[in-house]
Amino acid sequence: MKKHNYSAGPCILPQEVFEKAAQAVLNFNDSGLSILEISHRSKDFVAVMEEARALALELLGLTGKGYQALFLQGGASLEFLRVPYNLLKENGQAAYLDTGTWANAAIKEAKPFGETLVVASSKPENYNHIPKNYTVPATADYFHCTSNNTIFGTQIKEFPALDIPVVCDMSSDIFSRQLDFTKFDLIYAGAQKNMGPAGTTLIVVKESILGTTGRNIPNILNYQQHIEKESMYNTPPVFAVYTSLLTLQWLKNLGGIPAIEKINEAKATLLYTEIDRNPLFRGTAAKEDRSNMNATFLLNDEAHAPVFDGLWKAAGISGLPGHRSVGGYRASMYNALPLESVQVLVDVMKDLETKV
Ligand code: PMP
């Protein structure tokens, strides 16, 4: 029986995507060949890449606005490095908002390229909120933030309006909520949450911000090279790109980001209402910054853990234990997780009250 999968990533994808992807491994487009055994330069795969790139821009409302979408490899972690390589000028300065483990990792990778200014950090409070009221120098080469902090269960609700390029790691909430995506100049996201399997990273970049550092950038790290080669500079991760395309098609058929946002809000409201109502639990993130993707919560009395763990496992729930940096529980409610799965978890939380 299919589990209620709360894994933080890689994570649940739509069942129809799993089925279509499995079919393509056996017989892609009725060609008598697996998608895994054809050339990435074949007409059929080039069409996949082109549609995936176009559909990513379409869903974000960025078609025809000077943006390019790329599907590259190396995970979001490689973008921590590729961003400063491409955007941080020699002797320049980059501004970073430190909201969690991944934001911190991005800062560390930028350091060898120039001055990294941390405009604000919630590290002293174990990243339980999003810092507000910080200032970003107008002279910085770019501002980098992390829209959703997968580990700590916080999410940026208001992004600063700046006159410098805004770069955002949207790995764990891309395609989940409506934003004015034109406010961002570079967005990147590892596929393995809301888009597809691990193995590809979506990069959406406004072309006009590139080519200004004066730095000699190796081709494989150079966004401009990847744009010129239409995301085929080297062999792309064909299966990850194809499966991402299937998920983007699923999202489009559902009604795009406005439709999924409503479902995501319903799921988050259902769970957070129970976390706040149930005297056995408490949330870990500041209420105004709570993530609609990853809800982090603790038992008020750790002694109840064996009973609670037994209950949710028996209910067919998987992937609920929290990250070691926070402890407790983390319910990751990505796009493909149905509302019914959240109801099952809420019922288990209510059930615990009758058992302890
Ligand atoms: N950024 C965020 C917000 C993440 O959640 C993760 C992984 N969970 C990463 C970056 C790192 O991604 P990857 O493993 O693809 O390098």
Residues whose N, C-alpha, C, O or C-beta is under 5 A from the ligand:
A	BS01	PMP	G74 G75 A76 S77 W102 N148 T150 D169 S171 S172 G190
